[in-house]
């Protein structure tokens, strides 16, 4: 909070930064809501498989992009 206040006082936080923050905050809230609804409908084994699958895909993509 101190860092944000200092940067705002020095003018580093522009209108574009506030707009990006607002968009990100709304997206985070929507993601949290979707996640909660999905958690209520899925069992823990299914969620674990999905998380591990996304982690594997993300890892593979990171390796491929670092090699390119």
Secondary structure as the mmCIF struct_conf table of DSSP 4:
data_model
#
loop_
_struct_conf.conf_type_id
_struct_conf.id
_struct_conf.beg_label_comp_id
_struct_conf.beg_label_asym_id
_struct_conf.beg_label_seq_id
_struct_conf.end_label_comp_id
_struct_conf.end_label_asym_id
_struct_conf.end_label_seq_id
HELX_RH_AL_P HELX_RH_AL_P1 UNK A 2 UNK A 9
TURN_TY1_P TURN_TY1_P1 UNK A 10 UNK A 11
BEND BEND1 UNK A 13 UNK A 13
HELX_RH_AL_P HELX_RH_AL_P2 UNK A 15 UNK A 41
BEND BEND2 UNK A 42 UNK A 42
HELX_RH_AL_P HELX_RH_AL_P3 UNK A 44 UNK A 67
#
